[in-house]
Amino acid sequence: MCIIVAAESMEGNQRKGSVSQSTSKSKETIIASPTIFSSFLPIYFTVIFTESRPLIGDNLIRGPPKMDSREDVKSILPFLPLVLRSSSLSWPSAAATEALEALSKGPKHSYVDSGVVMADALTDIRLSLGFPKSIAASASKGYALFFDKLLPRNDSDQWFQEVLPFLARLLLQLPSLLEKHWQQADCFSNAKGCQIRTGLRLLEQQEAGIVVLNQELIGALLACSFFCLFRTHERTSKQLPTINFDYLFGTLYENYSKMQESKVKCIVHYFGRICTSIPKGSVSFERKVLPLQCGSSAMSYPTADFWRKSDVPLCRVEVHHSGRIEDHSGESLKVDFANAYIGGGAIRRGCIQEEILFMIHPELIVSMLFLPAMAENESIKMVGVERFSNYTGYASSFRFSGDYVDVKDFDCFGRRKTRFIAIDALSTPGKRQYMLQFVLREINKAFCGFSNGSIHAKCETLSNWSDYRFALPEDRCREINYKSNHSLMVPAASLNLDTKHEDIEVPDSEAATNPPTLDQEEGVQIVTGNWGCGAFGGDPQLKTMLQWLAASQAVRPSMVYYAFGSRELENLEKVTEWILLHQWTVGDLWNMLEEYSTQRFNEETRLGFFSWLLPSYANDGGMATDSMDTE
């Protein structure tokens, strides 16, 4: 059970997140002070887990509702292989339970000691669950090909003797793992007594919300994917991506490639790792939404006029012409060049940036279970996943290259400080990418992803420049200070700032009144690259500038850009340095970009943006022409 205490009532060490004294009836008391936000609005709450029943008071909530009355359970249950009976989850048939129990005891009991036999066993389990058809023949042959021929004999023996039984045990525990998850998901409330939902559920389009799962539960859910046990008949109508692994193994057999074999190796390696030691952390998955209509509690979808008038100064840019986004160290929000359907072709044939991220961080795959396709005004943030694999190459040259030990620090919620933001760009946009409506679409998509909810909610209530500075990280305040004589356009609203106020020291008690938040991103930089380019066909110079504008408007301290050797971006450093030297604002750069896009769409110029903006650089390093000559 849980007791929720208002953050405002906490005193002394409890304000700093220390362990409170437990009552004699409580064996364990844990206290935290998180903030969960929806639609960029932070909600402060404190959580105390105890054994006794929850008390009822102004800032306390009742115990968890029964399983059959939970809306989150109702939303996701049609997509799970379980049933709800007498308010308890269970496997729907005794035959399925018996088959999993046999597998859990190893090959001497189950006789499953090869890929061929394993594929038959998976088919039998599916049939016992009443699924309309068995897995495709190509998938069965794919399992046999990988585990009987491609995997070294020693590794294959270990899989059937240790890993497969472990996965079966995880599946047997799935009902209890989910029940425990939903019970604990009820232990969140703000100071006003409003509950915050973090339980596993379908996070539908235009539903801003967050799901928090522990790594053990994620492992059990991914075991369902490997066994192909998720129900699929309603997924298409809900705009949900593929979740079972039958296509992954089927394509391995139908169109064998070293690339596809390496993708499977990443997944199998993950299962082997968690078999030896179950991870104890947590991962959060959040659908972020920029409301299309103006509301009182969140910023609405920005218009072109919003960008034209913005006086926010541009943030720093750090350019790398080699290296990879996922290898960047330090506090950062890394961009997933996503498909609208999260994960893209990760468990099919795809193997570009997003798919590779999902292979080396397999816990990302679970997002495909409950997150329908992103709308134009949405992004998906994933925090806390562990990396398990090394790799080399890209696309067809992608290769698994062994184990990776993730040493990232954890936050106070048990999440690794690894943050990904999934934003989907226009696909093969051609000439239309220069139309204002599509330029707006791209910048607002990036802005939705890059926005930091806690800062924006603070800004929404501010009335002067000094107050606004308190809402920002210290280094960002220094950058913005030179613009303090202007009216500053911030993400939450257009603010008329009074610049006559003197700087005021923030009292020591300020930190005590700002408890930890799940959106811990103050001072976190954006790490990105050629989003929407390459296979997506976008203009690299245009996309780079749009991301820079979005990162700046989102009050990020800097944008780290991995250019991947792009010829069109050879002079990115020179261009950004020139713009920063002239102290341009977001509005200044947007207005130039809007003028350029109009000329480009009307075929009044064929120059790339850098050459158009700075003609003196036109003959320097490939800036004279643009990669988008063919529309």
N, C-alpha and C positions, 0 to 999 in steps of 0.2 A: 504494500500500500504506500501511499505517499501523502505528505503534507506540504502544502504550498504556502510559503511565507512571503509577504510583500517585501520587495527589495528595500523600500523606504524605511521599513521598521528594523532593519538589521543594524546592530551596533557593534562597535569594537572590531575584534578580529573576524567576526562573521561577515563583515562588509568586505573583507579581503578574501573571502572564499575559504576560510578555515573550517575544520571539522567542529561542529557544535557538540555540546554535551548531550548525550543520549539519556532517555529516561530508563528507569530500571526495567521496564517492560520491553525495551527495544534492544535487540542484539546488535544491530548495525544501523548507524545513522550517517548518511553522506549528504553533504551540502554543496551546492554549486549555485552560481548566479548567472545563468545564461540569458541571452536575448535571442528570440526567434522573430524574424520579421517576415511580413507578407506584403507584397506590393511596396517594398522599400520602407515600411514603417516598423521600427523596432518596438518590441514589447518586452518589458523587463519582468523577470520572474525569478523565483528561487525555488529549488527543488530539494525536499528532504524525503528520503526513502526510509520507512520504518516497517516493523512487523504489524503494529496495531492498526485498527481501522482508522480512516481519516476523520478528523474533526470537521465540523461545519462552522464556518465563521465568515467574516467579511472577506478574508483573503485566503480561504481554504476551499478545496473542492471535494466532492464526493468520490467514493471509490469507483473503480472502473466499471462501466456497464457490462452486462452480460454479452457474451460473444455474438449471440444472434440478434442483438439490438444495436450493434455498432455499425455505423454507416461506412467506415473504412473497410471493415470486413466484407460487407455486402458488395462494395464496389470492386474488390479484387478477387473475391472467391470464385466467380465464374471463370477466371483465368488460371486458377490453381488446380492441382490434381487431388485436392482434399475435399471432404464434405463436413458439414456442421450438423452434429447430432447432440441434442440435449445440452446445448451451449458449449460443446467441446468439439475441437477439430480432430479428425481422424482420417486414415486412409479408407477409401470407400468400400474396399472388398478385403475379405480375409485372405483371398488368394494373393493379392498384391503384397500384403503384410508378410505372408509366409515366404514369398519369393525374395523379398528384401532381407528377411531374417536369414534365409539360406545363403544369400550372397554375402551377408555380413560375417559369416563364419568361415569364409575362405573357400578356395577351390576344392579342398578335400571333402567339403560338405555339399557345395553347390555344383561341383563339376564344371564350373566356368573357368577355363584356363586358357582360352584363346579368343581372338577377335570374332571368329565365326560363331562360337558358342555364346559369347557375350551378346552379339547382335540378336541371336535367337531369344536369349533371356530378356532383353529389353522389349522385344516384340511381345513376348508372353505377358510381361507386366503391363504393357499398354493395353493389350486385349482384356486383361483382368479388370482394368479400370473402365472398360466399356467404351474405349476410344473407337471411332468408326473404322479406322484402318490402321494397319501396321506401318512402321516406318518404311520409306521407299527402299526398293531393292538396291539402288545405288548407294544409299546410306549404309545398309548392312554390309555391302561389299567394301565401303570405305573404312568402316570399323575393322573389318578383317584385314584389309590392306595395311593399315597403319600398325595395328598391334601384332600382326603375325609376320609381316615382311619388312616394314620400314623401321620399326623400333628394335634396337639391339636386344638380343635374347635376355641378357641380364635385366635390362630395364623392363622388358615385357613380363618376366617372371615376378619382379617386384610389384608391377602394376596389379596383376591378378592375385597375388598373395597378400598384399598390404593395402594398396590404394583403393582398389575397387571395393573390398570389404569395408573400408573406412567410409567411402561414399554411401554405401548402403546403410551403414549405421547413422550417418548424418540424415539420410532420408527418413529413417524410422523416427528420428528425433524431430523432424520438421514440424509436426503438429504442436509439440510442446514448445519448441523454439518460437513459433509464431504466436502462440498464446502468451508466452512470457513477454514477447516484444510488444504486443498490443496492451497488455496490462501496464507495462512501464511507460508506454507512449502516452498514457493518460496523466502522467505526473508532471504536467506543465500548465502553468497558469500565470497570467500577469497580475499586477497589483490590484486590478479591478475585478479579479475573479473570473476573467475570460479564459477559457481553455485554448491552448495552442495544440493543434494536431500535428504529430510527427509520425503517426503510425503508417504502416504500409497500406497504400490505397492507390487507386487510379487517379493520377494527377492530370485531369483533363485540360484541354485547351482553355485559355483565359482563366484558369484556376491557379492563382499564385499560391504556392504552398511548398512545404518541405517534408521529406521523408528521411528519417534517420534509422539506419540499420547497423547492427553490429556485424563484425567480419565473420563470425561463426554462422549466423543466419544467412549471410550472403553466400558463404560456401555451400550451405544446404540448398539454396535456391539455384545456384549454378550446377549443383549435382543433378537437380531436376532437368536442367537444360541438357546436360550430357546424356541423361537417360531418356530424353525426349518425352517428358511427362507433363509438360504444360499443355493445357487445353488451348486449342487454336481457332475454333470455329467462329468466335466473335471478335477476333483480333483485328481483322481487316476493317470491319465496320467501325471500330473504335480508332482507326488510324494508328495501330500499334505495330511496331516492327517485328520481324521474326525473332523468336526467342529460343526455340529448340535447336540443338546442334546437328540435326539430321542433314541440313543443307551443307554445313561445314564439311562433314564427312562424305556426303554424296558428291560434292564437287571435287573432293580429293580423288575419288575414284573416276569420275566422268572425265575430268580434265586435269590429270595429274600435273603438278608443277612443284618445284622445290619451294616456291613461295607458299603454296597452300600447305605443304607438309610442315613448313616452319611455323605457320599459324597454329596448326594442330599441336605442334610441339610446345608452343607457349602455353596452351590451355592445359595440356597433360602435365607440364612442369608445375604449373600452379597447383593442380590437385595433389601432386606429389609433395609439394612444400607444405601445404596445410595439413596433410596426413601426418607429417612428422611433428608439427607444432601448430595448433589452431591459433590464429591471430586473435588478439583480444581488443582491438581497437574498434572504432565506429566510423561510418561513412555517411555523409549527408548528400541528398539529391534534391535540388530545388528548382522548381519552375518559376522563373522571374517573368513578370508581365508589366509592360508599359501600357496602362489603360488607354483605350482609344478615345474614351470620353473623359472630360475633365472631372475630377472628383476632389473631395475635401481632404483625403488622407494620403494621396499618392500623386506623383507627377503624371500628367497625361502625355500622350504621344507627341513629341515636339514637331512643330511646323517649321517650314523654311524661314519664317520670320523670327522664330526663336533663335535659330542658328545665326541669322544675319545680325541680330542685335547683341549677341553674347559678348561680354567684355572679359570673360575668363581668359587669363593668359595661357599660352601654350606650355605644356610640360616639356621636360627634357626628353631627348631621344638618344638612345645608345644603339649603335648599329654594329651587327656582327655579320660578316659576309660568309662565314662558315660556322659550323656547330648546329646543334639541334635544340629546339624549344624545350623538350622534356628533360634535357640535361642541364638546363640553367639552374644554378644554385641560388639560394637566398629566397627571401619572402617575395612571392609573386603569384599573380593570377595568370595562368597559361591558357592560351586560346586553342580550343579544339576546332579545327576547320570542318565544321560538322555538316552532315546531311540533315535535312529537315526531320527525317526519321533518325533519331539519335542512334549512333553506332554505325550508320550507313551500311556498308557491305561487310562489316566485321566478321559475321559468322556466315557469310556467303563467300564471294570471290574477291571482294575489295581488299586493297592493301596499300592505301595511301595514308596521309597523315592521321586522320581520325581512326581508321581501322588499326593502324600500328599502335596507337595509344591504347586501344581496347585490348590488343593482344598482350602487351607488356604490363598492362594494369587490368587483368581480367575482371576485377570487381566492378569496373565500369559497365560491363555487359549487363549486370542486373538492372540497370536503368531502363533497358529495353523492355523489361517486363511490364512496367507500370507508367511509362511516360509516352503518351501519344505524340504524334508529329508536332513540331513547333509551328506556331502561326507567325505571321510577319512581325508581330510586336512582342515576341517571346525569346527567351534564352534559357539554357539549363546549366546550372552550376553544380559541380560535383567536388566535394571536399573530403579528403581523408584516405583516398585509395592508396594501396601499397603497390609498389612496383616489384615484379618477381623475375623478369627476364631481361637479358641483354640482347641486342640485335645489331645486325649490320644491314646496309642496303636500303632500298626503297622500292615500292611497287614490285615488279617482277624479280628484282634482285634482293628482296627482303629475305633475311636468314636469321633464324634463332641462333644465338651464340652463347648460350649458357645462363647460369644463375646470376641474379642480381640481388644484393642485400640492401634493402632500403633502410637508410639511417636517418631519415627525416624526423625532426622533432614532432612531438604530439602537442595539441592544444589542450585546454582544460576539459574538453569534452571527449578526449580519447581519439581525436582525429589527427592523422598525420597532416602536417602543414603543406600538403600538396593540393593545389586548387586548380581545377580546370573549368573553363567557361565555354560551353558549346554554343556557337552562333553559326547559322547556316547562311551562306551567301547566295546570290543569284547564280543560277547554273546556265552556262553558255549564253550570257546576256547580249553579246554582240553590241550593236549600236545603241540599243535601248538603255544600256547602263549609264549613258550620258543624259538621259531624260531626267528632269528634276524629280519626278515621283520615285524613280528608282535610285537616284542618288540619296534621296531622303530615306528610302527603305533601308539602304545599306548602312548609313550613318546611325540611324535609330536602332537598327539591329545590334550594331556594335555598342552603342550607348546603353542599351538595355542590359547587355552582358557586363559591361565595364563598371556600371554604376554601383556605388557602395551604399547600401540601404541605410546604415546607421548615420553616416554623414549627411545624407540627403534629408533624412527625417529631422536631424538637428537644424539644418539650414532652413527648413520650412517655417520654423517659428522665430527666426532671427529678424532683427530690425535694424541693426547697424553693423558697421565694418568690424569693430572690435569683437562683437559677439560671433560674427562669422569666422573670424580667425580661430576662436576657441574650438570650432567644429572641425578644424582641419589638422592634419599632421603638421608638426613643427616645420619640417623642411618645405612643405608646400606653402605654408604661410609666408615664409621668406620670399618665395618666388612671386606670390601674388601681391606682396606688399607694395611693389612699385606701381600697381594699378589701383591703389586704394583711393585715388581721386576720381574714380569713375563709378557709375552705377553698375554693380556686378550682377550678371545673369548667372544664377546657380540652377542646378537641375530641378529643385523643387518648385521654384517660382522666380519671377522677376522681382528682385529686391531693390528698393531704394535705400541705399546705405548712407548713413550719416558719417562723414569722414572727420568730423570735428572732435570726436571722442578720443581721449588719450589712451594709449595702451595700458591695460590693467593686468596685473599678475593674476594667474589662475590660482586660487587657494588650494592648499594641500588636500582639502576635503573634496575637491572636484573629482579626483580619481575614485574616492570612496563612494560617490553617488552614481558612478557609471559602471555597473557590474559587467562581467564578461558577456560577450555576445557571440552567437553562432556565426554572425557576419563579421568576423574579426579581420578586417581588411584595411584599417587605417594605416596609411603609409606603404601599402602593398602596390608594387609596380605591375604594369601589364607586360607580359612577355608574349610576343606574337611574331608573325611572319607574313608570307604571301597568301593571306586569307582570300579566298574567292578567286585565286589565280590558278595557274597550272591546269589541272583537269577541269576546273570550273570555268576557265576561259575569261576571267576578268582582267582589267587593266591594272598592272601592279602599281603604277604611280598614283592612280586615282584611289585605289584601295588603301594604299599606305597613308595617304593624307586623310582619308575618312576615318581610319582607325586612330590616327593622331588626334584629330579633332574630338572624337568620342572619348578617348582616354583623358584628354585635357578637361573637357566639360565634366567628366566624372570625377575630377579633382584627384586624379592619380599623380603621384610624384614624378613618374617617368614612364616611358614606353621603351622597352628593349625589343629591338627588331632584328630577327634572323632572316637575312635576305636570300640565303641558300644559293649564293652565286649568281643571282639574277642580273643579267646585263642591263636591264632597264633601271636597276636600282644602284648602279655603281656610284652615282653621285648623290645618293640619299643623304649622306652626312653633310656634304657641302650645302645642299639645299636647306636642310633643317637648321644648320648653323646660321645661314644667312637670315632666315626668317626669325630665329630667336634673337639674333643680333639687333634686328629692327623692332623687337618687342611687339610682334604681332599678337593679337588676341584671336580667340576662336572665331569671332565674327569676321575679323580681317581676312583670315585664311579661307573661311567658308565663302565669303563674297567673291574672292578670286577663283575659287574652285567652281562656284556656280557659273560665273561668267565663262570660264574655260569649257565647262561641260556643255553649255548652250552652243558655243561656237563649234565644238566637236560634233555635236549632234546635227547641227545645220551644215556640216562639212565645210565650215569656214576656216578650219585648220586641221592639219593632220599631225601636228607636233604632239609629242608627249607633254604632259603637264609641266615637267621640270624645264624643258626647253622653251615652252611657251611663257612660263613665268620669268625665267632668267635667260634671255637670249645669249648672254655672254658665255653661258655654259653649253650652248647648243652643239658645238663640235667637240665637246670634252667627254670622252668615255661613253659614247653611245647614247647621248642624250638628244641627238638631233632627230631621231625617228622614234616611233612608238611601235610596240609589239602588236597593236590592234589594227593593223592596216587592212586586214580582211575582217569583214563583219559577218 
